[in-house]
Amino acid sequence: KKYTDKVNEINQKSDNVEQFKFLDIPQKFWLIKKDKLDENNKLIEPFEPHQIPYIDAINELSKLSKLKSPREKLGVLLMMHSLMKSAVVDFHKGKEEVCSMDEELPIMIYILLHAKMENAAAELNFVDDYVQFDPTLESEKRLMTNLRVSERFGRGKT
């Protein structure tokens, strides 16, 4: 219930820009062209669904609940992460990238809050349990840390 309330609070922000500001996402990671913003950095007009920043990563993460095995779910999480990072590189034509977990975290929160999942905590815990038992999955463990923190933010437990 708390997770849904936090999602609703953020989604009630009038547009993606307000959501990015609320999450303290640096403007270079908004993935919004300057001609789409007015002088006060507000969207001139709403996005079409396919124009929403990070939409490919959001759609990928939305697949998580449809899969059964933790290995398949981990594959979705890794693809979401890759799509998130490549969206930034593509938007800035290679001149900017997401370099640190601190830069990733607010973007992951945004993606997680927009993804369609019924129980994000259960989904992430299921994959996290799988990842913790394999000592070769160090980078995956770091990804899971950021995703768990993102989900906890959504529940209001930072």
Beta strands, then each sheet from edge to edge (+ up, - down):
end
